[in-house]
Amino acid sequence: MPAAIETPVKPTKRKRQDARSGLDPKTKSRKIEREVSQRANVEEEILLLEGEITQSRKNYNKITILLNYCKQYRNQSKLSMAAAVSLCRVFCRLAANGSMSPPRDAPENENIIARWLRIQCDSYRNTLQTILQGSDPGMQSTALTLLMRLLKEECSGLEESQNKHGRNRVEYRRVIASITSLNVGESVREEFVTKYVQPFDDVRYYTLLCLNDLLKDKDEACLDRLDVIVSMLALLEPATAGEDHTDRLYQRTTDQKPHSATVQKKVAQELWLNILRRCLTKAQRKTILGLVTTHVVPWFTRPELLMDFLTDSFNVGGSMSLAALSGLFHLMQEKNLDYPQFYTKLYSLLNSDILHSKHRSRFFRLLDTFLSSTHLPAALVASFIKRLARLSLSAPPSGIVVVVPWIYNLLKNHPTCTFMIHRRPEHSDFLEGEGMDDPFDMAESDPMETGAIDSSLWEIHTLQSHYHPNVATIAKIISEQFTKQAYNLEDFLDHSYSSMLNAELSKEIKKPPVVEYEIPKKIFFSNPDLGKSDSLLVQSWDFS
């Protein structure tokens, strides 16, 4: 009996499952549509709740629903921000109509409602501060805007009798504590300074006041924010006196007098002094020294208080000394402060390492500024010229090409020092046979007592025989007529071994240099076949 024939089963394709969710594309699409629909429904519900709260006091309890939505910022950031914006509008309206701060003669039930509203507002503010300190920069920026908007409406409705200054200080300190958190992005702090602190005098005043309060706190977390505070102050332009400050207030008020520039400067001066009294690291000290002339001194009503900090910074040495001297010179030039030891300290920086230092370019820029006055004593200027000329004898070529034009410019500005290049000895025959002592005392620390004005620049004459052709050429400008008004030092400051070598290699050789015309057969040994005396090397050394 024949067996039954089975009909082959037609193969079918299996639906592709989503590798992550285990759902097929159609199911996944429906799920996304459902989530979008739910989100839209929640947003409508948030707006509906906001309208109901605004319309009737009976719906105040629905504030807690919006708060719950707001606290879900980790899972549903968009809905959380929507709830936060709605709550901000709600509390701003309540603050504007006085519901959160009733008068003293108000009934007890009004006070109970006001206290409950303030508790909910504090909870909302705490949530915004948490978002500001731990979310992405976009949410941080939104939280900052809402916090400042809420602060403006809350404190604008207060009267002076309600301790408005104290309430402002407390609220601003909460905002500043959040802004200076290490988790807050730098862009958010910059937005806070440029959008609120710089344009408005009251915000600037309370910001400086609260930053000072934070530094007075002994909490280690507050001390760790020193770099953040300095970076914020670096973004802040100093207040200028004599301007009309009535239109530069963030909070609307009729009782509060505008905070004048003098008051702001006193607070800022105390803040900076509090910073400078800290045990600063080398990096922090260097950062502050870079801000002294532009962002520190303009805030001080008594600039002489900076002298101790600048003197201590000079004693650190290195590039720190240069930055400290720059600050001291600014105080002497702009604030008429007297510092007799300035040029003595500047002279002490001219040591054997300065022409080898990586800060050489910056040093010569500052040195050119410090000695630019034509009223300096000739003995002082001569000491700087002579000391740098002496140091150039052991300096690299890239350093010498800066020293010579600098000496030229200084001799041009101080003609009384040109005797140093024209001085001739009384007994030239004795000089050629026995030599003479240089009256310049290299070990003297006082530039007025070195005797350099009685010396000569024989070092520059020596450099005219330097092995490097560029150095020898540029050293000859001192021996020629001073027809050029001045050399631009910037053309010489960036030279190095590599730049000078590349310049030589890139030159076009017009005439091939003459080298040995005979190839010597022997270099280290005597060669009697040449018929002339041996070289100095063979005469001096025995290589056998």
C-alpha positions as a Python dict, from the first residue, in 0.01 Angstrom:
ca = {
    (1, 'M'): (0, 0, 0),
    (2, 'P'): (158, 329, -102),
    (3, 'A'): (240, 583, 169),
    (4, 'A'): (65, 920, 186),
    (5, 'I'): (246, 1204, 18),
    (6, 'E'): (304, 1502, 249),
    (7, 'T'): (261, 1845, 93),
    (8, 'P'): (564, 2065, 156),
    (9, 'V'): (510, 2357, 396),
    (10, 'K'): (587, 2696, 242),
    (11, 'P'): (852, 2874, 449),
    (12, 'T'): (746, 3207, 603),
    (13, 'K'): (961, 3495, 727),
    (14, 'R'): (961, 3567, 1095),
    (15, 'K'): (894, 3920, 1201),
    (16, 'R'): (1208, 4096, 1309),
    (17, 'Q'): (1216, 4159, 1678),
    (18, 'D'): (1364, 4474, 1820),
    (19, 'A'): (1696, 4381, 1973),
    (20, 'R'): (1655, 4611, 2270),
    (21, 'S'): (1288, 4603, 2359),
    (22, 'G'): (1182, 4270, 2210),
    (23, 'L'): (897, 4444, 2022),
    (24, 'D'): (826, 4433, 1654),
    (25, 'P'): (832, 4770, 1469),
    (26, 'K'): (452, 4809, 1458),
    (27, 'T'): (415, 4746, 1832),
    (28, 'K'): (704, 4980, 1902),
    (29, 'S'): (550, 5253, 1685),
    (30, 'R'): (218, 5222, 1865),
    (31, 'K'): (397, 5245, 2199),
    (32, 'I'): (576, 5565, 2096),
    (33, 'E'): (250, 5718, 1978),
    (34, 'R'): (87, 5625, 2308),
    (35, 'E'): (372, 5784, 2505),
    (36, 'V'): (353, 6104, 2299),
    (37, 'S'): (-21, 6115, 2353),
    (38, 'Q'): (23, 6064, 2728),
    (39, 'R'): (287, 6336, 2743),
    (40, 'A'): (58, 6577, 2557),
    (41, 'N'): (-221, 6491, 2798),
    (42, 'V'): (4, 6559, 3098),
    (43, 'E'): (111, 6894, 2953),
    (44, 'E'): (-254, 6988, 2905),
    (45, 'E'): (-323, 6879, 3261),
    (46, 'I'): (-37, 7099, 3388),
    (47, 'L'): (-176, 7404, 3210),
    (48, 'L'): (-525, 7320, 3336),
    (49, 'L'): (-401, 7293, 3695),
    (50, 'E'): (-222, 7626, 3664),
    (51, 'G'): (-541, 7794, 3544),
    (52, 'E'): (-750, 7642, 3823),
    (53, 'I'): (-501, 7751, 4092),
    (54, 'T'): (-498, 8104, 3956),
    (55, 'Q'): (-877, 8130, 3938),
    (56, 'S'): (-974, 8020, 4289),
    (57, 'R'): (-811, 7983, 4632),
    (58, 'K'): (-1000, 7659, 4672),
    (59, 'N'): (-758, 7499, 4426),
    (60, 'Y'): (-439, 7590, 4614),
    (61, 'N'): (-399, 7226, 4717),
    (62, 'K'): (-336, 7138, 4352),
    (63, 'I'): (1, 7309, 4386),
    (64, 'T'): (127, 6983, 4535),
    (65, 'I'): (34, 6798, 4214),
    (66, 'L'): (248, 7037, 4011),
    (67, 'L'): (529, 6997, 4264),
    (68, 'N'): (520, 6620, 4217),
    (69, 'Y'): (551, 6665, 3841),
    (70, 'C'): (837, 6910, 3894),
    (71, 'K'): (1030, 6663, 4111),
    (72, 'Q'): (1034, 6403, 3831),
    (73, 'Y'): (1316, 6584, 3650),
    (74, 'R'): (1538, 6276, 3644),
    (75, 'N'): (1290, 6063, 3449),
    (76, 'Q'): (1077, 6312, 3257),
    (77, 'S'): (1279, 6629, 3213),
    (78, 'K'): (1043, 6801, 2964),
    (79, 'L'): (734, 6749, 3177),
    (80, 'S'): (927, 6850, 3486),
    (81, 'M'): (1038, 7177, 3324),
    (82, 'A'): (683, 7243, 3205),
    (83, 'A'): (556, 7200, 3561),
    (84, 'A'): (840, 7419, 3692),
    (85, 'V'): (747, 7702, 3453),
    (86, 'S'): (381, 7678, 3552),
    (87, 'L'): (468, 7684, 3922),
    (88, 'C'): (686, 7989, 3867),
    (89, 'R'): (395, 8174, 3712),
    (90, 'V'): (168, 8062, 3996),
    (91, 'F'): (400, 8176, 4277),
    (92, 'C'): (482, 8502, 4098),
    (93, 'R'): (110, 8587, 4080),
    (94, 'L'): (64, 8493, 4445),
    (95, 'A'): (361, 8710, 4547),
    (96, 'A'): (239, 9001, 4335),
    (97, 'N'): (-113, 9004, 4486),
    (98, 'G'): (18, 8971, 4842),
    (99, 'S'): (-120, 8624, 4916),
    (100, 'M'): (217, 8503, 5049),
    (101, 'S'): (285, 8809, 5267),
    (102, 'P'): (-41, 8934, 5423),
    (103, 'P'): (-46, 9248, 5638),
    (104, 'R'): (1, 9225, 6013),
    (105, 'D'): (-366, 9284, 6091),
    (106, 'A'): (-482, 9003, 5860),
    (107, 'P'): (-709, 8728, 6002),
    (108, 'E'): (-554, 8408, 6134),
    (109, 'N'): (-683, 8195, 5848),
    (110, 'E'): (-508, 8428, 5599),
    (111, 'N'): (-181, 8385, 5789),
    (112, 'I'): (-222, 8006, 5789),
    (113, 'I'): (-274, 8003, 5412),
    (114, 'A'): (22, 8236, 5360),
    (115, 'R'): (249, 8015, 5573),
    (116, 'W'): (140, 7706, 5378),
    (117, 'L'): (206, 7882, 5047),
    (118, 'R'): (552, 7987, 5164),
    (119, 'I'): (629, 7625, 5261),
    (120, 'Q'): (527, 7506, 4916),
    (121, 'C'): (729, 7786, 4758),
    (122, 'D'): (1037, 7682, 4959),
    (123, 'S'): (989, 7326, 4843),
    (124, 'Y'): (967, 7446, 4484),
    (125, 'R'): (1277, 7660, 4526),
    (126, 'N'): (1470, 7366, 4673),
    (127, 'T'): (1376, 7157, 4372),
    (128, 'L'): (1501, 7426, 4135),
    (129, 'Q'): (1828, 7446, 4329),
    (130, 'T'): (1868, 7069, 4302),
    (131, 'I'): (1810, 7088, 3926),
    (132, 'L'): (2059, 7376, 3905),
    (133, 'Q'): (2331, 7176, 4079),
    (134, 'G'): (2293, 6837, 3915),
    (135, 'S'): (2134, 6840, 3570),
    (136, 'D'): (2242, 6911, 3216),
    (137, 'P'): (2332, 7272, 3120),
    (138, 'G'): (2000, 7328, 2943),
    (139, 'M'): (1795, 7245, 3252),
    (140, 'Q'): (2041, 7440, 3468),
    (141, 'S'): (1986, 7752, 3260),
    (142, 'T'): (1606, 7716, 3285),
    (143, 'A'): (1626, 7660, 3661),
    (144, 'L'): (1842, 7972, 3701),
    (145, 'T'): (1594, 8185, 3505),
    (146, 'L'): (1302, 8059, 3715),
    (147, 'L'): (1490, 8114, 4043),
    (148, 'M'): (1576, 8473, 3955),
    (149, 'R'): (1222, 8542, 3836),
    (150, 'L'): (1077, 8405, 4158),
    (151, 'L'): (1327, 8602, 4369),
    (152, 'K'): (1237, 8922, 4187),
    (153, 'E'): (863, 8889, 4244),
    (154, 'E'): (891, 8766, 4603),
    (155, 'C'): (1116, 9044, 4729),
    (156, 'S'): (969, 9326, 4520),
    (157, 'G'): (646, 9315, 4716),
    (158, 'L'): (814, 9346, 5054),
    (159, 'E'): (825, 9673, 5244),
    (160, 'E'): (1124, 9809, 5433),
    (161, 'S'): (939, 9737, 5759),
    (162, 'Q'): (940, 9367, 5668),
    (163, 'N'): (1322, 9350, 5683),
    (164, 'K'): (1354, 9362, 5308),
    (165, 'H'): (1734, 9380, 5314),
    (166, 'G'): (1765, 9074, 5537),
    (167, 'R'): (1517, 8874, 5328),
    (168, 'N'): (1700, 8970, 5008),
    (169, 'R'): (2031, 8865, 5157),
    (170, 'V'): (1895, 8525, 5259),
    (171, 'E'): (1734, 8455, 4921),
    (172, 'Y'): (2034, 8573, 4721),
    (173, 'R'): (2264, 8362, 4934),
    (174, 'R'): (2063, 8051, 4848),
    (175, 'V'): (2094, 8131, 4478),
    (176, 'I'): (2467, 8213, 4504),
    (177, 'A'): (2533, 7893, 4698),
    (178, 'S'): (2378, 7697, 4412),
    (179, 'I'): (2556, 7897, 4139),
    (180, 'T'): (2898, 7842, 4297),
    (181, 'S'): (2846, 7467, 4324),
    (182, 'L'): (3118, 7270, 4147),
    (183, 'N'): (2851, 7080, 3948),
    (184, 'V'): (2718, 7393, 3777),
    (185, 'G'): (2846, 7448, 3424),
    (186, 'E'): (3072, 7742, 3346),
    (187, 'S'): (2829, 7864, 3081),
    (188, 'V'): (2551, 7892, 3342),
    (189, 'R'): (2770, 8105, 3570),
    (190, 'E'): (2865, 8324, 3279),
    (191, 'E'): (2496, 8366, 3195),
    (192, 'F'): (2423, 8463, 3555),
    (193, 'V'): (2695, 8729, 3557),
    (194, 'T'): (2621, 8878, 3215),
    (195, 'K'): (2242, 8860, 3240),
    (196, 'Y'): (2181, 8958, 3603),
    (197, 'V'): (2491, 9068, 3795),
    (198, 'Q'): (2649, 9308, 3547),
    (199, 'P'): (2337, 9500, 3432),
    (200, 'F'): (2168, 9542, 3775),
    (201, 'D'): (2326, 9721, 4069),
    (202, 'D'): (2113, 9553, 4337),
    (203, 'V'): (2195, 9204, 4206),
    (204, 'R'): (2565, 9296, 4192),
    (205, 'Y'): (2557, 9430, 4548),
    (206, 'Y'): (2389, 9121, 4695),
    (207, 'T'): (2607, 8888, 4488),
    (208, 'L'): (2926, 9044, 4625),
    (209, 'L'): (2779, 9040, 4975),
    (210, 'C'): (2679, 8673, 4955),
    (211, 'L'): (3008, 8563, 4802),
    (212, 'N'): (3180, 8723, 5098),
    (213, 'D'): (2945, 8539, 5336),
    (214, 'L'): (3033, 8210, 5166),
    (215, 'L'): (3406, 8270, 5213),
    (216, 'K'): (3357, 8349, 5580),
    (217, 'D'): (3199, 8008, 5625),
    (218, 'K'): (3447, 7754, 5763),
    (219, 'D'): (3285, 7470, 5574),
    (220, 'E'): (3539, 7296, 5349),
    (221, 'A'): (3286, 7279, 5065),
    (222, 'C'): (3271, 7659, 5063),
    (223, 'L'): (3650, 7688, 5065),
    (224, 'D'): (3672, 7458, 4764),
    (225, 'R'): (3467, 7711, 4567),
    (226, 'L'): (3744, 7971, 4575),
    (227, 'D'): (3838, 7908, 4211),
    (228, 'V'): (3473, 7941, 4110),
    (229, 'I'): (3438, 8271, 4297),
    (230, 'V'): (3752, 8413, 4137),
    (231, 'S'): (3632, 8307, 3791),
    (232, 'M'): (3298, 8484, 3851),
    (233, 'L'): (3473, 8802, 3966),
    (234, 'A'): (3691, 8786, 3654),
    (235, 'L'): (3374, 8815, 3443),
    (236, 'L'): (3246, 9114, 3641),
    (237, 'E'): (3332, 9466, 3529),
    (238, 'P'): (3399, 9714, 3814),
    (239, 'A'): (3127, 9959, 3913),
    (240, 'T'): (3178, 10316, 3793),
    (241, 'A'): (3094, 10617, 4007),
    (242, 'G'): (2890, 10913, 3888),
    (243, 'E'): (2629, 10717, 3689),
    (244, 'D'): (2253, 10726, 3735),
    (245, 'H'): (2166, 10398, 3907),
    (246, 'T'): (1791, 10449, 3944),
    (247, 'D'): (1709, 10253, 3628),
    (248, 'R'): (1949, 9970, 3697),
    (249, 'L'): (1760, 9781, 3965),
    (250, 'Y'): (1633, 9428, 3913),
    (251, 'Q'): (1360, 9448, 4178),
    (252, 'R'): (1090, 9708, 4139),
    (253, 'T'): (1064, 9924, 4448),
    (254, 'T'): (1005, 10282, 4559),
    (255, 'D'): (1154, 10268, 4907),
    (256, 'Q'): (1490, 10106, 4850),
    (257, 'K'): (1768, 10348, 4756),
    (258, 'P'): (1996, 10239, 4474),
    (259, 'H'): (2325, 10091, 4583),
    (260, 'S'): (2593, 10340, 4483),
    (261, 'A'): (2924, 10248, 4329),
    (262, 'T'): (3102, 10349, 4653),
    (263, 'V'): (2900, 10099, 4856),
    (264, 'Q'): (2962, 9825, 4601),
    (265, 'K'): (3335, 9896, 4600),
    (266, 'K'): (3355, 9867, 4977),
    (267, 'V'): (3186, 9528, 4966),
    (268, 'A'): (3401, 9411, 4674),
    (269, 'Q'): (3718, 9531, 4850),
    (270, 'E'): (3629, 9328, 5158),
    (271, 'L'): (3559, 9026, 4937),
    (272, 'W'): (3894, 9050, 4757),
    (273, 'L'): (4082, 9097, 5085),
    (274, 'N'): (3907, 8789, 5221),
    (275, 'I'): (4025, 8596, 4914),
    (276, 'L'): (4383, 8723, 4940),
    (277, 'R'): (4406, 8622, 5306),
    (278, 'R'): (4347, 8257, 5215),
    (279, 'C'): (4628, 8007, 5177),
    (280, 'L'): (4636, 8036, 4801),
    (281, 'T'): (4798, 7777, 4580),
    (282, 'K'): (5057, 7884, 4324),
    (283, 'A'): (4803, 7853, 4041),
    (284, 'Q'): (4543, 8060, 4229),
    (285, 'R'): (4797, 8329, 4313),
    (286, 'K'): (4908, 8342, 3951),
    (287, 'T'): (4548, 8376, 3831),
    (288, 'I'): (4476, 8662, 4073),
    (289, 'L'): (4798, 8843, 3978),
    (290, 'G'): (4683, 8836, 3617),
    (291, 'L'): (4360, 9012, 3724),
    (292, 'V'): (4515, 9274, 3955),
    (293, 'T'): (4529, 9567, 3715),
    (294, 'T'): (4194, 9507, 3544),
    (295, 'H'): (3960, 9342, 3795),
    (296, 'V'): (4107, 9390, 4143),
    (297, 'V'): (4253, 9741, 4175),
    (298, 'P'): (3945, 9919, 4026),
    (299, 'W'): (3731, 9777, 4310),
    (300, 'F'): (3960, 9908, 4587),
    (301, 'T'): (3896, 10240, 4758),
    (302, 'R'): (4229, 10191, 4938),
    (303, 'P'): (4470, 10035, 4686),
    (304, 'E'): (4757, 10039, 4937),
    (305, 'L'): (4598, 9734, 5102),
    (306, 'L'): (4726, 9529, 4806),
    (307, 'M'): (5091, 9605, 4875),
    (308, 'D'): (5144, 9315, 5117),
    (309, 'F'): (4994, 9062, 4877),
    (310, 'L'): (5204, 9188, 4586),
    (311, 'T'): (5522, 9193, 4796),
    (312, 'D'): (5464, 8837, 4918),
    (313, 'S'): (5397, 8727, 4559),
    (314, 'F'): (5725, 8883, 4447),
    (315, 'N'): (5913, 8674, 4702),
    (316, 'V'): (5777, 8355, 4539),
    (317, 'G'): (6014, 8411, 4245),
    (318, 'G'): (5999, 8323, 3878),
    (319, 'S'): (5713, 8450, 3663),
    (320, 'M'): (5523, 8530, 3983),
    (321, 'S'): (5773, 8809, 4057),
    (322, 'L'): (5715, 8963, 3715),
    (323, 'A'): (5338, 8964, 3761),
    (324, 'A'): (5373, 9112, 4111),
    (325, 'L'): (5600, 9391, 3984),
    (326, 'S'): (5349, 9465, 3709),
    (327, 'G'): (5081, 9516, 3974),
    (328, 'L'): (5311, 9733, 4187),
    (329, 'F'): (5401, 9947, 3886),
    (330, 'H'): (5032, 9995, 3806),
    (331, 'L'): (4969, 10117, 4162),
    (332, 'M'): (5263, 10357, 4138),
    (333, 'Q'): (5161, 10490, 3798),
    (334, 'E'): (4782, 10507, 3831),
    (335, 'K'): (4724, 10541, 4207),
    (336, 'N'): (5034, 10746, 4295),
    (337, 'L'): (5150, 10500, 4558),
    (338, 'D'): (5509, 10526, 4675),
    (339, 'Y'): (5723, 10211, 4668),
    (340, 'P'): (6095, 10311, 4688),
    (341, 'Q'): (6224, 9955, 4657),
    (342, 'F'): (6059, 9890, 4320),
    (343, 'Y'): (6365, 9932, 4096),
    (344, 'T'): (6586, 9754, 4349),
    (345, 'K'): (6358, 9450, 4330),
    (346, 'L'): (6343, 9478, 3952),
    (347, 'Y'): (6723, 9491, 3937),
    (348, 'S'): (6747, 9175, 4148),
    (349, 'L'): (6564, 8982, 3876),
    (350, 'L'): (6853, 9036, 3633),
    (351, 'N'): (7040, 8715, 3703),
    (352, 'S'): (7215, 8457, 3489),
    (353, 'D'): (6891, 8267, 3427),
    (354, 'I'): (6674, 8548, 3294),
    (355, 'L'): (6807, 8531, 2935),
    (356, 'H'): (6761, 8153, 2932),
    (357, 'S'): (6411, 8164, 3081),
    (358, 'K'): (6094, 8083, 2888),
    (359, 'H'): (5949, 8407, 3031),
    (360, 'R'): (6219, 8617, 2860),
    (361, 'S'): (5980, 8782, 2615),
    (362, 'R'): (5735, 8883, 2882),
    (363, 'F'): (6017, 9012, 3102),
    (364, 'F'): (6152, 9242, 2831),
    (365, 'R'): (5805, 9376, 2755),
    (366, 'L'): (5757, 9469, 3119),
    (367, 'L'): (6115, 9596, 3153),
    (368, 'D'): (6063, 9823, 2854),
    (369, 'T'): (5752, 9963, 3024),
    (370, 'F'): (5916, 10006, 3365),
    (371, 'L'): (6215, 10201, 3224),
    (372, 'S'): (6020, 10406, 2969),
    (373, 'S'): (6020, 10723, 3179),
    (374, 'T'): (6280, 10981, 3078),
    (375, 'H'): (6293, 11116, 3437),
    (376, 'L'): (6477, 10815, 3579),
    (377, 'P'): (6829, 10881, 3717),
    (378, 'A'): (7110, 10815, 3469),
    (379, 'A'): (7296, 10602, 3726),
    (380, 'L'): (6991, 10376, 3760),
    (381, 'V'): (6946, 10332, 3385),
    (382, 'A'): (7319, 10272, 3337),
    (383, 'S'): (7310, 9988, 3592),
    (384, 'F'): (7037, 9807, 3398),
    (385, 'I'): (7222, 9859, 3068),
    (386, 'K'): (7554, 9741, 3206),
    (387, 'R'): (7415, 9438, 3388),
    (388, 'L'): (7228, 9309, 3084),
    (389, 'A'): (7535, 9372, 2868),
    (390, 'R'): (7740, 9162, 3108),
    (391, 'L'): (7481, 8884, 3116),
    (392, 'S'): (7469, 8877, 2736),
    (393, 'L'): (7827, 8743, 2728),
    (394, 'S'): (7695, 8406, 2847),
    (395, 'A'): (7350, 8427, 2688),
    (396, 'P'): (7219, 8229, 2390),
    (397, 'P'): (7207, 8410, 2055),
    (398, 'S'): (6829, 8438, 2073),
    (399, 'G'): (6865, 8635, 2397),
    (400, 'I'): (7148, 8858, 2274),
    (401, 'V'): (6949, 8976, 1971),
    (402, 'V'): (6693, 9117, 2218),
    (403, 'V'): (6943, 9279, 2455),
    (404, 'V'): (7127, 9486, 2193),
    (405, 'P'): (6820, 9665, 2042),
    (406, 'W'): (6687, 9718, 2396),
    (407, 'I'): (7015, 9885, 2498),
    (408, 'Y'): (7000, 10097, 2180),
    (409, 'N'): (6649, 10221, 2265),
    (410, 'L'): (6748, 10297, 2624),
    (411, 'L'): (7057, 10493, 2517),
    (412, 'K'): (6836, 10684, 2273),
    (413, 'N'): (6591, 10779, 2550),
    (414, 'H'): (6868, 10862, 2800),
    (415, 'P'): (7144, 11049, 2613),
    (416, 'T'): (7343, 11102, 2934),
    (417, 'C'): (7426, 10730, 2932),
    (418, 'T'): (7590, 10743, 2589),
    (419, 'F'): (7922, 10821, 2760),
    (420, 'M'): (7937, 10447, 2825),
    (421, 'I'): (8003, 10382, 2456),
    (422, 'H'): (8237, 10680, 2396),
    (423, 'R'): (8455, 10654, 2705),
    (424, 'R'): (8825, 10621, 2629),
    (425, 'P'): (9088, 10530, 2891),
    (426, 'E'): (9348, 10790, 2985),
    (427, 'H'): (9642, 10556, 2933),
    (428, 'S'): (9557, 10345, 2629),
    (429, 'D'): (9909, 10197, 2607),
    (430, 'F'): (9888, 10072, 2964),
    (431, 'L'): (9540, 9930, 2890),
    (432, 'E'): (9666, 9725, 2597),
    (433, 'G'): (9954, 9584, 2799),
    (434, 'E'): (9812, 9539, 3148),
    (435, 'G'): (9438, 9589, 3120),
    (436, 'M'): (9224, 9766, 3383),
    (437, 'D'): (8957, 9696, 3641),
    (438, 'D'): (8598, 9759, 3545),
    (439, 'P'): (8445, 10007, 3796),
    (440, 'F'): (8109, 9828, 3762),
    (441, 'D'): (8029, 9614, 4069),
    (442, 'M'): (7828, 9313, 3955),
    (443, 'A'): (7764, 9199, 4315),
    (444, 'E'): (7605, 9527, 4427),
    (445, 'S'): (7227, 9492, 4480),
    (446, 'D'): (7148, 9865, 4477),
    (447, 'P'): (7134, 9990, 4115),
    (448, 'M'): (7229, 10342, 4231),
    (449, 'E'): (7559, 10222, 4379),
    (450, 'T'): (7697, 9988, 4111),
    (451, 'G'): (7926, 10245, 3945),
    (452, 'A'): (7795, 10148, 3601),
    (453, 'I'): (7781, 10511, 3487),
    (454, 'D'): (8162, 10524, 3514),
    (455, 'S'): (8210, 10204, 3313),
    (456, 'S'): (8190, 10129, 2941),
    (457, 'L'): (8004, 9884, 2721),
    (458, 'W'): (8306, 9676, 2623),
    (459, 'E'): (8076, 9371, 2632),
    (460, 'I'): (7891, 9494, 2322),
    (461, 'H'): (8224, 9544, 2146),
    (462, 'T'): (8310, 9185, 2235),
    (463, 'L'): (7981, 9063, 2090),
    (464, 'Q'): (8079, 9214, 1755),
    (465, 'S'): (8313, 8913, 1722),
    (466, 'H'): (8046, 8661, 1814),
    (467, 'Y'): (8047, 8326, 1634),
    (468, 'H'): (7689, 8375, 1517),
    (469, 'P'): (7681, 8618, 1222),
    (470, 'N'): (7340, 8763, 1315),
    (471, 'V'): (7461, 8848, 1666),
    (472, 'A'): (7782, 9001, 1538),
    (473, 'T'): (7590, 9211, 1285),
    (474, 'I'): (7332, 9342, 1528),
    (475, 'A'): (7597, 9422, 1792),
    (476, 'K'): (7761, 9664, 1546),
    (477, 'I'): (7463, 9902, 1563),
    (478, 'I'): (7601, 10037, 1891),
    (479, 'S'): (7925, 10142, 1714),
    (480, 'E'): (7740, 10321, 1434),
    (481, 'Q'): (7556, 10652, 1433),
    (482, 'F'): (7221, 10649, 1612),
    (483, 'T'): (7016, 10753, 1313),
    (484, 'K'): (6724, 10518, 1384),
    (485, 'Q'): (6468, 10656, 1629),
    (486, 'A'): (6401, 10322, 1799),
    (487, 'Y'): (6383, 9951, 1731),
    (488, 'N'): (6058, 9761, 1770),
    (489, 'L'): (6136, 9496, 2030),
    (490, 'E'): (5851, 9278, 1911),
    (491, 'D'): (6059, 9199, 1602),
    (492, 'F'): (6325, 9035, 1823),
    (493, 'L'): (6137, 8881, 2116),
    (494, 'D'): (6023, 8560, 1951),
    (495, 'H'): (6361, 8445, 1824),
    (496, 'S'): (6491, 8103, 1930),
    (497, 'Y'): (6762, 7859, 1823),
    (498, 'S'): (6525, 7693, 1576),
    (499, 'S'): (6398, 8020, 1424),
    (500, 'M'): (6750, 8154, 1378),
    (501, 'L'): (6867, 7824, 1228),
    (502, 'N'): (6573, 7815, 988),
    (503, 'A'): (6648, 8172, 885),
    (504, 'E'): (7004, 8074, 799),
    (505, 'L'): (6900, 7763, 610),
    (506, 'S'): (6642, 7952, 406),
    (507, 'K'): (6886, 8218, 286),
    (508, 'E'): (6988, 8223, -76),
    (509, 'I'): (7364, 8175, -110),
    (510, 'K'): (7482, 8436, -361),
    (511, 'K'): (7845, 8333, -336),
    (512, 'P'): (7960, 7991, -213),
    (513, 'P'): (8170, 8022, 103),
    (514, 'V'): (8543, 7952, 75),
    (515, 'V'): (8650, 7643, 266),
    (516, 'E'): (8968, 7430, 258),
    (517, 'Y'): (9135, 7453, -86),
    (518, 'E'): (9357, 7155, -4),
    (519, 'I'): (9237, 6837, 156),
    (520, 'P'): (9482, 6762, 440),
    (521, 'K'): (9618, 6409, 451),
    (522, 'K'): (9690, 6423, 820),
    (523, 'I'): (9512, 6623, 1087),
    (524, 'F'): (9624, 6486, 1421),
    (525, 'F'): (9981, 6394, 1327),
    (526, 'S'): (10285, 6571, 1181),
    (527, 'N'): (10313, 6576, 803),
    (528, 'P'): (10671, 6666, 691),
    (529, 'D'): (10578, 6637, 321),
    (530, 'L'): (10391, 6967, 332),
    (531, 'G'): (10713, 7163, 376),
    (532, 'K'): (10564, 7394, 643),
    (533, 'S'): (10516, 7396, 1016),
    (534, 'D'): (10260, 7176, 1181),
    (535, 'S'): (9924, 7308, 1292),
    (536, 'L'): (9865, 7439, 1643),
    (537, 'L'): (9665, 7125, 1726),
    (538, 'V'): (9959, 6896, 1644),
    (539, 'Q'): (10200, 7123, 1831),
    (540, 'S'): (9984, 7127, 2143),
    (541, 'W'): (9878, 6764, 2166),
    (542, 'D'): (10050, 6431, 2124),
    (543, 'F'): (9810, 6174, 1974),
    (544, 'S'): (10067, 5898, 1920),
}
